[in-house]
């Protein structure tokens, strides 16, 4: 197994804030499963907080946290996006975007001050979020003759599988979600059913 089949993410958007020497840092945490979703959230915040000095962000995507990006949006390199990213990793989150919007207060905070501000603001948004543990599932399509229905349904019941949809006829077709760590064992059971064909579709 290349990665754990459990991961943590946030249930819904959450907010936080931090102030230092007149500067305001508004933080926003979003559940995001793709770069397209990230882009939509960023565009929305830029329109809503169009008069802000900076929109700094970081995100981590994928069950294995393989995709990530950090952006300082004009702040000194390493003072904004990296501390935000660090908070996402500290909370062991993925499929999560955090944006910190800054309104400059007229006094420079210096590198340590900026790092602390973005780190603290990001942490506040995470602290206000509801964190979920989700399971990675593989989606399969199972095709089988009507006569094999009892055998198929027994496996579904014994393994407590999630049935996404099914079609019954002379040839039956069912889509199932199988937990990643169970997929090898469960698909092995299906392959023993006479005239059954099982195809992997995707991961979710």
Z-matrix of the N, CA and C atoms (Angstrom, degrees):
N
C 1 1.456
C 2 1.521 1 108.72
N 3 1.304 2 117.78 1 124.03
C 4 1.453 3 121.54 2 -175.40
C 5 1.519 4 112.39 3 -77.60
N 6 1.321 5 117.08 4 -25.16
C 7 1.452 6 119.62 5 -179.87
C 8 1.514 7 109.31 6 -151.35
N 9 1.328 8 116.26 7 159.46
C 10 1.455 9 120.55 8 177.40
C 11 1.523 10 109.41 9 -62.18
N 12 1.333 11 116.84 10 147.09
C 13 1.464 12 117.58 11 179.14
C 14 1.523 13 111.62 12 -93.80
N 15 1.326 14 117.12 13 17.33
C 16 1.460 15 122.31 14 170.41
C 17 1.519 16 108.70 15 -122.27
N 18 1.313 17 116.69 16 143.77
C 19 1.458 18 120.32 17 177.14
C 20 1.521 19 109.45 18 -148.38
N 21 1.314 20 115.50 19 159.20
C 22 1.463 21 121.06 20 -179.66
C 23 1.519 22 109.98 21 -108.10
N 24 1.311 23 115.63 22 140.47
C 25 1.460 24 121.72 23 174.96
C 26 1.523 25 107.71 24 -148.40
N 27 1.328 26 116.98 25 179.26
C 28 1.459 27 118.96 26 178.76
C 29 1.533 28 109.74 27 -101.50
N 30 1.313 29 114.86 28 147.90
C 31 1.467 30 120.34 29 -174.54
C 32 1.522 31 112.23 30 -73.90
N 33 1.331 32 117.12 31 -42.36
C 34 1.464 33 121.64 32 -175.27
C 35 1.528 34 108.76 33 -154.54
N 36 1.331 35 117.56 34 168.61
C 37 1.464 36 120.14 35 -178.86
C 38 1.532 37 113.00 36 -56.72
N 39 1.338 38 115.12 37 146.25
C 40 1.461 39 121.40 38 177.77
C 41 1.523 40 108.28 39 -141.94
N 42 1.323 41 115.69 40 159.88
C 43 1.471 42 120.18 41 -176.75
C 44 1.518 43 111.53 42 -131.19
N 45 1.324 44 114.61 43 159.24
C 46 1.456 45 121.75 44 174.44
C 47 1.521 46 108.30 45 -151.66
N 48 1.330 47 117.34 46 179.59
C 49 1.464 48 120.23 47 178.47
C 50 1.517 49 110.18 48 -159.81
N 51 1.335 50 114.54 49 162.10
C 52 1.468 51 121.43 50 178.61
C 53 1.521 52 107.44 51 -155.46
N 54 1.331 53 116.40 52 145.62
C 55 1.464 54 121.52 53 177.45
C 56 1.521 55 109.80 54 -127.35
N 57 1.315 56 115.87 55 143.74
C 58 1.456 57 120.47 56 175.59
C 59 1.531 58 108.72 57 -155.84
N 60 1.334 59 117.00 58 121.39
C 61 1.473 60 123.34 59 176.86
C 62 1.522 61 112.87 60 49.37
N 63 1.323 62 114.99 61 43.25
C 64 1.458 63 119.90 62 176.36
C 65 1.517 64 115.20 63 89.94
N 66 1.328 65 117.88 64 -20.40
C 67 1.467 66 120.36 65 177.65
C 68 1.527 67 109.96 66 -79.35
N 69 1.328 68 115.15 67 138.47
C 70 1.474 69 121.04 68 176.51
C 71 1.522 70 108.86 69 -109.14
N 72 1.305 71 115.62 70 134.61
C 73 1.455 72 122.27 71 177.89
C 74 1.527 73 108.17 72 -120.69
N 75 1.322 74 116.20 73 111.63
C 76 1.465 75 121.95 74 179.24
C 77 1.528 76 107.93 75 -102.25
N 78 1.306 77 116.48 76 123.85
C 79 1.475 78 119.80 77 -176.18
C 80 1.519 79 111.13 78 -111.65
N 81 1.335 80 114.18 79 143.53
C 82 1.463 81 121.64 80 -177.42
C 83 1.526 82 108.88 81 -134.87
N 84 1.307 83 116.18 82 124.56
C 85 1.473 84 121.48 83 176.68
C 86 1.524 85 108.21 84 -109.24
N 87 1.328 86 115.98 85 133.78
C 88 1.467 87 121.23 86 -177.95
C 89 1.534 88 110.40 87 -131.36
N 90 1.341 89 117.40 88 142.72
C 91 1.466 90 119.04 89 167.79
C 92 1.526 91 108.15 90 -75.68
N 93 1.328 92 117.69 91 131.01
C 94 1.468 93 120.80 92 -176.71
C 95 1.526 94 109.07 93 -145.30
N 96 1.329 95 115.77 94 127.66
C 97 1.471 96 119.43 95 -177.41
C 98 1.524 97 112.73 96 -106.22
N 99 1.329 98 117.16 97 -3.18
C 100 1.464 99 119.61 98 -178.72
C 101 1.528 100 109.94 99 -155.01
N 102 1.331 101 115.40 100 163.20
C 103 1.462 102 120.26 101 177.43
C 104 1.528 103 111.35 102 -66.43
N 105 1.328 104 116.92 103 -28.04
C 106 1.463 105 120.82 104 177.04
C 107 1.529 106 110.63 105 -64.49
N 108 1.325 107 116.47 106 -42.28
C 109 1.468 108 120.55 107 177.40
C 110 1.525 109 110.11 108 -65.01
N 111 1.336 110 116.81 109 -41.73
C 112 1.469 111 121.34 110 176.57
C 113 1.523 112 110.25 111 -55.98
N 114 1.325 113 115.89 112 -47.92
C 115 1.466 114 121.43 113 -178.54
C 116 1.529 115 110.94 114 -59.32
N 117 1.323 116 117.39 115 -41.13
C 118 1.464 117 121.14 116 -179.15
C 119 1.526 118 111.45 117 -64.28
N 120 1.333 119 116.12 118 -43.00
C 121 1.468 120 119.78 119 178.39
C 122 1.526 121 110.95 120 -64.32
N 123 1.334 122 116.72 121 -42.81
C 124 1.469 123 120.30 122 -179.69
C 125 1.525 124 111.15 123 -62.74
N 126 1.330 125 116.50 124 -43.50
C 127 1.467 126 120.30 125 179.36
C 128 1.525 127 111.11 126 -62.56
N 129 1.315 128 116.30 127 -40.54
C 130 1.459 129 121.02 128 -179.51
C 131 1.530 130 110.98 129 -64.33
N 132 1.350 131 116.64 130 -44.01
C 133 1.461 132 119.58 131 -179.89
C 134 1.523 133 111.80 132 -67.68
N 135 1.336 134 116.66 133 -36.94
C 136 1.469 135 119.77 134 -179.87
C 137 1.524 136 111.25 135 -65.50
N 138 1.330 137 115.73 136 -32.78
C 139 1.470 138 119.06 137 176.75
C 140 1.529 139 110.60 138 -73.35
N 141 1.323 140 115.87 139 -42.59
C 142 1.464 141 120.00 140 -176.62
C 143 1.528 142 111.84 141 -70.71
N 144 1.334 143 116.11 142 -39.12
C 145 1.472 144 120.89 143 -178.37
C 146 1.532 145 108.95 144 -115.01
N 147 1.310 146 114.76 145 53.33
C 148 1.467 147 121.93 146 -174.62
C 149 1.526 148 112.59 147 -64.42
N 150 1.346 149 116.98 148 -23.24
C 151 1.459 150 120.87 149 -176.23
C 152 1.526 151 112.96 150 -94.59
N 153 1.335 152 117.57 151 6.05
C 154 1.466 153 120.77 152 -179.95
C 155 1.526 154 110.50 153 -73.82
N 156 1.325 155 116.17 154 157.59
C 157 1.466 156 121.65 155 -178.68
C 158 1.528 157 111.67 156 -77.04
N 159 1.331 158 116.43 157 -40.53
C 160 1.468 159 121.19 158 -177.50
C 161 1.533 160 110.33 159 -142.99
N 162 1.332 161 114.73 160 148.32
C 163 1.466 162 122.35 161 169.84
C 164 1.529 163 106.72 162 -124.30
N 165 1.306 164 116.85 163 90.71
C 166 1.471 165 121.56 164 -177.29
C 167 1.532 166 109.08 165 -97.71
N 168 1.324 167 115.58 166 147.50
C 169 1.466 168 116.80 167 -176.07
C 170 1.522 169 112.06 168 -155.66
N 171 1.324 170 112.75 169 168.14
C 172 1.464 171 121.65 170 171.26
C 173 1.519 172 107.30 171 -152.17
N 174 1.325 173 115.16 172 149.79
C 175 1.471 174 118.11 173 174.17
C 176 1.523 175 109.81 174 -143.80
N 177 1.334 176 113.85 175 157.02
C 178 1.465 177 122.32 176 174.39
C 179 1.525 178 106.25 177 -131.68
N 180 1.328 179 116.44 178 129.13
C 181 1.465 180 121.76 179 -178.82
C 182 1.527 181 110.34 180 -126.59
N 183 1.318 182 115.09 181 155.57
C 184 1.462 183 121.03 182 174.48
C 185 1.522 184 112.37 183 97.59
N 186 1.331 185 115.65 184 147.23
C 187 1.459 186 120.87 185 -179.87
C 188 1.533 187 110.48 186 -60.38
N 189 1.331 188 116.23 187 -32.66
C 190 1.457 189 121.44 188 -178.76
C 191 1.529 190 112.18 189 -99.66
N 192 1.341 191 116.52 190 12.62
C 193 1.477 192 122.82 191 178.75
C 194 1.532 193 111.93 192 58.58
N 195 1.317 194 116.25 193 31.68
C 196 1.468 195 120.01 194 -172.64
C 197 1.526 196 114.12 195 -78.37
N 198 1.327 197 117.77 196 -19.58
C 199 1.471 198 120.71 197 -179.06
C 200 1.522 199 109.15 198 -114.38
N 201 1.323 200 115.80 199 128.78
C 202 1.461 201 119.39 200 177.28
C 203 1.522 202 109.56 201 -153.08
N 204 1.310 203 114.21 202 161.40
C 205 1.470 204 119.21 203 176.76
C 206 1.511 205 108.76 204 -153.77
N 207 1.326 206 116.43 205 147.10
C 208 1.459 207 121.59 206 174.89
C 209 1.530 208 108.02 207 -127.95
N 210 1.336 209 115.96 208 147.56
C 211 1.459 210 120.47 209 -177.68
C 212 1.525 211 109.35 210 -144.88
N 213 1.344 212 116.13 211 123.18
C 214 1.466 213 121.67 212 -178.75
C 215 1.529 214 112.90 213 -89.05
N 216 1.320 215 117.75 214 -12.23
C 217 1.471 216 123.34 215 177.77
C 218 1.536 217 113.31 216 44.31
N 219 1.319 218 116.01 217 48.82
C 220 1.456 219 119.34 218 175.13
C 221 1.518 220 115.78 219 94.80
N 222 1.335 221 117.55 220 -14.20
C 223 1.462 222 119.56 221 174.45
C 224 1.536 223 108.04 222 -72.06
N 225 1.345 224 118.45 223 159.83
C 226 1.465 225 120.22 224 177.49
C 227 1.531 226 111.19 225 -53.54
N 228 1.323 227 116.48 226 139.77
C 229 1.464 228 121.81 227 -174.50
C 230 1.531 229 112.08 228 -52.52
N 231 1.330 230 114.94 229 129.37
C 232 1.458 231 120.58 230 176.01
C 233 1.509 232 115.63 231 86.14
N 234 1.344 233 117.50 232 -0.20
C 235 1.469 234 119.41 233 -175.22
C 236 1.531 235 113.68 234 -96.05
N 237 1.332 236 117.98 235 -10.92
C 238 1.470 237 119.65 236 -174.06
C 239 1.533 238 112.13 237 -127.76
N 240 1.333 239 115.91 238 -67.83
C 241 1.462 240 119.21 239 -176.80
C 242 1.513 241 113.47 240 -59.69
N 243 1.335 242 116.74 241 -40.50
C 244 1.467 243 119.65 242 -177.90
C 245 1.530 244 112.72 243 -66.79
N 246 1.345 245 118.87 244 -45.33
C 247 1.471 246 118.39 245 175.81
C 248 1.529 247 113.06 246 -62.03
N 249 1.333 248 116.79 247 -35.69
C 250 1.473 249 120.04 248 177.27
C 251 1.531 250 109.22 249 -64.72
N 252 1.328 251 115.95 250 -47.35
C 253 1.466 252 121.39 251 178.31
C 254 1.524 253 110.81 252 -58.03
N 255 1.340 254 116.00 253 -40.50
C 256 1.459 255 120.76 254 179.49
C 257 1.519 256 112.62 255 -60.24
N 258 1.323 257 117.09 256 -35.55
C 259 1.465 258 120.61 257 178.89
C 260 1.529 259 111.62 258 -71.42
N 261 1.323 260 116.83 259 -35.95
C 262 1.472 261 120.00 260 175.84
C 263 1.530 262 109.24 261 -62.38
N 264 1.329 263 116.41 262 -44.79
C 265 1.465 264 120.60 263 179.96
C 266 1.524 265 111.31 264 -67.65
N 267 1.331 266 117.09 265 -39.18
C 268 1.472 267 120.57 266 179.97
C 269 1.522 268 111.54 267 -61.17
N 270 1.327 269 115.53 268 -34.62
C 271 1.469 270 120.26 269 178.73
C 272 1.524 271 112.04 270 -85.32
N 273 1.354 272 116.83 271 -0.26
C 274 1.464 273 123.24 272 179.00
C 275 1.530 274 111.80 273 59.83
N 276 1.341 275 115.69 274 40.50
C 277 1.461 276 120.49 275 -177.32
C 278 1.530 277 111.38 276 -99.70
N 279 1.313 278 115.75 277 155.79
C 280 1.450 279 122.14 278 167.91
C 281 1.524 280 108.20 279 -141.82
N 282 1.336 281 116.23 280 176.09
C 283 1.468 282 121.26 281 -174.29
C 284 1.530 283 109.92 282 48.78
N 285 1.321 284 114.03 283 45.28
C 286 1.464 285 121.26 284 -175.05
C 287 1.529 286 110.50 285 -136.97
N 288 1.323 287 115.59 286 134.53
C 289 1.459 288 123.72 287 174.52
C 290 1.518 289 108.49 288 -116.85
N 291 1.340 290 116.55 289 133.73
C 292 1.462 291 120.06 290 172.63
C 293 1.527 292 108.05 291 -125.60
N 294 1.321 293 114.86 292 126.71
C 295 1.458 294 122.24 293 177.63
C 296 1.527 295 108.13 294 -116.92
N 297 1.322 296 115.86 295 132.31
C 298 1.461 297 119.91 296 174.93
C 299 1.532 298 107.85 297 -116.55
N 300 1.315 299 115.05 298 119.10
C 301 1.461 300 123.05 299 -178.91
C 302 1.528 301 108.12 300 -97.83
N 303 1.341 302 116.29 301 125.28
C 304 1.469 303 119.77 302 -177.73
C 305 1.519 304 111.87 303 -111.42
N 306 1.325 305 113.72 304 134.65
C 307 1.466 306 121.38 305 168.86
C 308 1.534 307 106.56 306 -109.69
N 309 1.316 308 115.76 307 114.07
C 310 1.461 309 121.38 308 -176.05
C 311 1.520 310 111.18 309 -67.24
N 312 1.340 311 115.23 310 134.38
C 313 1.465 312 119.10 311 -175.74
C 314 1.504 313 115.29 312 -101.90
N 315 1.345 314 117.22 313 6.07
C 316 1.455 315 119.38 314 175.56
C 317 1.515 316 114.89 315 99.86
N 318 1.329 317 117.07 316 -11.40
C 319 1.469 318 120.58 317 179.83
C 320 1.525 319 109.38 318 -121.41
N 321 1.324 320 116.89 319 126.43
C 322 1.464 321 119.94 320 178.02
C 323 1.524 322 110.29 321 -67.29
N 324 1.322 323 115.74 322 138.77
C 325 1.467 324 120.48 323 -178.12
C 326 1.521 325 112.70 324 -94.65
N 327 1.342 326 116.86 325 -15.42
C 328 1.456 327 119.36 326 -176.16
C 329 1.521 328 110.60 327 77.22
N 330 1.318 329 115.50 328 166.32
C 331 1.468 330 119.81 329 -176.84
C 332 1.525 331 112.45 330 -59.78
N 333 1.348 332 120.14 331 -50.56
C 334 1.472 333 119.35 332 179.69
C 335 1.531 334 112.27 333 -60.20
N 336 1.337 335 116.30 334 -39.24
C 337 1.459 336 120.10 335 -179.80
C 338 1.514 337 112.72 336 -65.53
N 339 1.330 338 116.22 337 -40.17
C 340 1.467 339 120.24 338 178.26
C 341 1.526 340 111.26 339 -65.78
N 342 1.319 341 115.63 340 -45.93
C 343 1.471 342 119.42 341 179.31
C 344 1.520 343 110.35 342 -57.99
N 345 1.322 344 116.56 343 -45.66
C 346 1.466 345 120.56 344 179.66
C 347 1.523 346 111.58 345 -63.23
N 348 1.337 347 116.39 346 -41.01
C 349 1.470 348 120.43 347 -177.61
C 350 1.530 349 111.44 348 -64.76
N 351 1.330 350 116.75 349 -48.61
C 352 1.468 351 119.44 350 -178.54
C 353 1.520 352 111.56 351 -68.77
N 354 1.327 353 116.12 352 -37.26
C 355 1.471 354 120.86 353 177.68
C 356 1.530 355 110.45 354 -63.30
N 357 1.335 356 116.17 355 -47.84
C 358 1.464 357 120.34 356 -177.62
C 359 1.522 358 111.78 357 -66.50
N 360 1.331 359 116.69 358 -42.73
C 361 1.470 360 119.95 359 179.37
C 362 1.526 361 110.81 360 -61.81
N 363 1.339 362 116.29 361 -43.69
C 364 1.468 363 119.94 362 178.95
C 365 1.521 364 110.78 363 -62.59
N 366 1.320 365 116.45 364 -42.50
C 367 1.472 366 120.02 365 -179.77
C 368 1.523 367 111.26 366 -63.67
N 369 1.336 368 117.21 367 -36.95
C 370 1.466 369 120.50 368 178.77
C 371 1.528 370 111.03 369 -61.76
N 372 1.330 371 116.82 370 -41.87
C 373 1.471 372 119.60 371 178.75
C 374 1.533 373 110.39 372 -63.72
N 375 1.325 374 116.49 373 -41.74
C 376 1.472 375 119.94 374 178.91
C 377 1.524 376 110.50 375 -64.86
N 378 1.335 377 116.29 376 -41.85
C 379 1.471 378 120.02 377 179.93
C 380 1.525 379 111.78 378 -61.26
N 381 1.328 380 116.32 379 -29.12
C 382 1.472 381 120.38 380 -179.22
C 383 1.523 382 112.99 381 -91.11
N 384 1.323 383 116.41 382 0.86
C 385 1.472 384 120.77 383 -178.75
C 386 1.526 385 110.83 384 -94.17
N 387 1.315 386 114.93 385 154.43
C 388 1.467 387 121.29 386 172.13
C 389 1.523 388 107.64 387 -92.57
N 390 1.319 389 116.38 388 118.64
C 391 1.460 390 121.02 389 -176.41
C 392 1.527 391 110.09 390 -96.71
N 393 1.321 392 114.89 391 131.56
C 394 1.464 393 122.00 392 -179.46
C 395 1.522 394 110.29 393 -112.99
N 396 1.325 395 115.62 394 146.87
C 397 1.463 396 120.51 395 169.51
C 398 1.524 397 107.11 396 -103.86
N 399 1.334 398 116.39 397 120.22
C 400 1.459 399 121.28 398 -178.66
C 401 1.527 400 110.30 399 -112.78
N 402 1.306 401 114.41 400 159.95
C 403 1.463 402 121.38 401 -179.26
C 404 1.519 403 109.37 402 -110.13
N 405 1.328 404 116.28 403 134.80
C 406 1.460 405 120.90 404 176.45
C 407 1.530 406 108.22 405 -76.86
N 408 1.327 407 115.56 406 128.31
C 409 1.464 408 120.19 407 -179.76
C 410 1.522 409 111.02 408 -123.67
N 411 1.313 410 115.52 409 146.46
C 412 1.460 411 121.68 410 175.52
C 413 1.531 412 108.49 411 -102.38
N 414 1.309 413 116.06 412 137.90
C 415 1.463 414 121.79 413 -178.39
C 416 1.531 415 109.02 414 -99.71
N 417 1.307 416 115.66 415 129.09
C 418 1.466 417 121.56 416 179.72
C 419 1.517 418 110.81 417 -126.36
N 420 1.314 419 115.13 418 151.13
C 421 1.463 420 121.75 419 171.18
C 422 1.519 421 108.25 420 -109.86
N 423 1.327 422 115.11 421 127.32
C 424 1.461 423 121.04 422 -178.84
C 425 1.529 424 108.62 423 -114.49
N 426 1.324 425 116.53 424 124.72
C 427 1.465 426 121.70 425 176.14
C 428 1.524 427 108.72 426 -115.40
N 429 1.341 428 115.56 427 133.11
C 430 1.467 429 118.54 428 -176.12
C 431 1.529 430 110.29 429 -156.38
N 432 1.329 431 117.67 430 155.80
C 433 1.460 432 119.67 431 177.44
C 434 1.523 433 110.77 432 -72.51
N 435 1.313 434 116.37 433 155.53
C 436 1.462 435 121.93 434 -177.64
C 437 1.529 436 111.65 435 -54.74
N 438 1.331 437 115.88 436 -35.16
C 439 1.466 438 120.03 437 -176.71
C 440 1.534 439 111.79 438 -64.86
N 441 1.329 440 117.31 439 -20.87
C 442 1.469 441 120.60 440 -177.41
C 443 1.531 442 112.34 441 -92.68
N 444 1.326 443 116.83 442 6.53
C 445 1.457 444 119.74 443 -173.93
C 446 1.528 445 112.87 444 -58.87
N 447 1.330 446 117.58 445 -42.92
C 448 1.465 447 120.26 446 -178.54
C 449 1.522 448 111.61 447 -60.41
N 450 1.326 449 116.20 448 -41.92
C 451 1.467 450 119.76 449 178.84
C 452 1.525 451 111.36 450 -64.42
N 453 1.338 452 115.43 451 -42.30
C 454 1.467 453 120.11 452 -179.55
C 455 1.526 454 110.65 453 -65.41
N 456 1.332 455 117.07 454 -46.83
C 457 1.453 456 120.66 455 -177.38
C 458 1.524 457 111.90 456 -66.76
N 459 1.324 458 116.86 457 -28.83
C 460 1.470 459 119.96 458 176.61
C 461 1.538 460 110.30 459 -65.27
N 462 1.333 461 116.32 460 -42.21
C 463 1.474 462 119.88 461 177.81
C 464 1.528 463 109.91 462 -64.37
N 465 1.323 464 116.35 463 -44.04
C 466 1.460 465 120.91 464 179.74
C 467 1.528 466 110.38 465 -58.17
N 468 1.348 467 116.09 466 -44.44
C 469 1.462 468 120.67 467 -178.74
C 470 1.522 469 111.79 468 -70.37
N 471 1.336 470 116.75 469 -46.13
C 472 1.474 471 120.59 470 -177.89
C 473 1.522 472 111.93 471 -62.44
N 474 1.328 473 116.59 472 -35.35
C 475 1.461 474 121.18 473 -176.69
C 476 1.539 475 112.67 474 -95.92
N 477 1.336 476 116.17 475 0.34
C 478 1.469 477 122.52 476 -178.73
C 479 1.532 478 110.50 477 49.64
N 480 1.337 479 115.48 478 53.54
C 481 1.463 480 120.99 479 -176.55
C 482 1.528 481 111.32 480 -83.05
N 483 1.309 482 115.21 481 150.50
C 484 1.469 483 121.40 482 177.13
C 485 1.530 484 108.86 483 -87.00
N 486 1.328 485 116.23 484 118.05
C 487 1.463 486 121.78 485 177.89
C 488 1.529 487 108.09 486 -91.36
N 489 1.316 488 116.53 487 116.59
C 490 1.470 489 121.21 488 -179.00
C 491 1.524 490 109.89 489 -79.13
N 492 1.309 491 117.13 490 -47.94
C 493 1.467 492 121.98 491 172.69
C 494 1.517 493 109.29 492 -162.96
N 495 1.316 494 115.83 493 160.91
C 496 1.469 495 119.61 494 176.48
C 497 1.517 496 111.01 495 -149.80
N 498 1.318 497 114.76 496 152.98
C 499 1.466 498 123.08 497 177.96
C 500 1.521 499 107.72 498 -128.32
N 501 1.326 500 115.66 499 127.02
C 502 1.455 501 119.83 500 -179.06
C 503 1.520 502 110.46 501 -106.68
N 504 1.315 503 115.77 502 136.02
C 505 1.458 504 122.45 503 178.60
C 506 1.522 505 107.58 504 -172.87
N 507 1.312 506 117.08 505 -160.80
C 508 1.464 507 119.23 506 175.17
C 509 1.534 508 109.06 507 -61.07
N 510 1.329 509 115.37 508 -36.65
C 511 1.456 510 121.34 509 170.88
C 512 1.521 511 106.89 510 -113.99
N 513 1.318 512 117.20 511 123.71
C 514 1.456 513 121.24 512 -178.01
C 515 1.527 514 110.01 513 -101.20
N 516 1.318 515 115.34 514 143.78
C 517 1.459 516 120.96 515 178.95
C 518 1.526 517 108.45 516 -129.62
N 519 1.316 518 116.04 517 130.74
C 520 1.459 519 121.07 518 -178.53
C 521 1.528 520 109.23 519 -135.20
N 522 1.326 521 115.81 520 138.25
C 523 1.464 522 120.25 521 173.27
C 524 1.518 523 108.30 522 -107.52
N 525 1.323 524 115.14 523 132.06
C 526 1.449 525 121.41 524 -174.47
C 527 1.522 526 111.25 525 -128.89
N 528 1.329 527 115.99 526 150.60
C 529 1.456 528 121.86 527 171.55
C 530 1.522 529 107.54 528 -109.61
N 531 1.333 530 115.63 529 123.72
C 532 1.461 531 121.43 530 -177.88
C 533 1.528 532 108.86 531 -120.42
N 534 1.313 533 116.18 532 131.72
C 535 1.471 534 119.76 533 178.34
C 536 1.529 535 109.92 534 -55.47
N 537 1.342 536 114.70 535 136.32
C 538 1.470 537 121.36 536 -174.71
C 539 1.532 538 112.49 537 -51.05
N 540 1.332 539 116.60 538 -46.73
C 541 1.464 540 119.59 539 -175.81
C 542 1.529 541 112.76 540 -72.48
N 543 1.332 542 116.78 541 -16.07
C 544 1.475 543 120.66 542 179.36
C 545 1.520 544 112.99 543 -98.87
N 546 1.329 545 117.42 544 -7.55
C 547 1.468 546 120.34 545 -167.42
C 548 1.526 547 113.49 546 -61.20
N 549 1.327 548 117.40 547 -41.04
C 550 1.461 549 119.45 548 -179.05
C 551 1.518 550 112.46 549 -62.17
N 552 1.329 551 116.06 550 -45.67
C 553 1.468 552 120.56 551 -179.57
C 554 1.534 553 112.05 552 -67.12
N 555 1.340 554 115.72 553 -44.31
C 556 1.464 555 119.74 554 -176.60
C 557 1.534 556 111.20 555 -68.79
N 558 1.328 557 117.15 556 -45.21
C 559 1.475 558 118.52 557 179.36
C 560 1.522 559 110.74 558 -63.94
N 561 1.328 560 116.65 559 -29.86
C 562 1.469 561 120.23 560 175.55
C 563 1.518 562 111.61 561 -61.45
N 564 1.330 563 116.59 562 -37.74
C 565 1.472 564 120.68 563 177.02
C 566 1.525 565 110.89 564 -64.51
N 567 1.341 566 115.57 565 -43.04
C 568 1.463 567 119.20 566 -178.56
C 569 1.530 568 112.12 567 -64.62
N 570 1.320 569 116.93 568 -36.91
C 571 1.466 570 119.26 569 -177.53
C 572 1.525 571 112.53 570 -66.40
N 573 1.328 572 116.76 571 -15.71
C 574 1.467 573 120.45 572 178.92
C 575 1.529 574 112.54 573 -84.51
N 576 1.343 575 115.60 574 -9.99
C 577 1.473 576 119.44 575 178.97
C 578 1.525 577 108.64 576 -79.42
N 579 1.333 578 116.00 577 131.03
C 580 1.463 579 122.26 578 -175.50
C 581 1.530 580 112.22 579 -60.35
N 582 1.342 581 116.48 580 129.28
C 583 1.465 582 125.21 581 176.28
C 584 1.541 583 113.75 582 65.60
N 585 1.314 584 116.90 583 17.80
C 586 1.462 585 119.80 584 178.69
C 587 1.527 586 110.04 585 -91.41
N 588 1.328 587 115.56 586 138.82
C 589 1.466 588 122.28 587 176.11
C 590 1.522 589 108.02 588 -119.52
N 591 1.329 590 117.05 589 127.86
C 592 1.462 591 120.76 590 178.76
C 593 1.519 592 109.57 591 -121.88
N 594 1.339 593 116.00 592 131.44
C 595 1.460 594 122.25 593 -178.86
C 596 1.515 595 111.08 594 -125.74
N 597 1.327 596 116.62 595 133.92
C 598 1.451 597 122.42 596 174.87
C 599 1.524 598 108.91 597 -75.29
N 600 1.351 599 116.52 598 133.91
C 601 1.467 600 120.52 599 -179.16
C 602 1.521 601 112.96 600 -108.80
N 603 1.328 602 116.75 601 -51.26
C 604 1.461 603 119.42 602 -174.74
C 605 1.514 604 110.23 603 -167.67
N 606 1.323 605 115.05 604 -179.91
C 607 1.465 606 121.15 605 176.03
C 608 1.516 607 108.29 606 -120.06
N 609 1.321 608 117.01 607 145.76
C 610 1.454 609 119.11 608 -176.05
C 611 1.527 610 110.70 609 -140.04
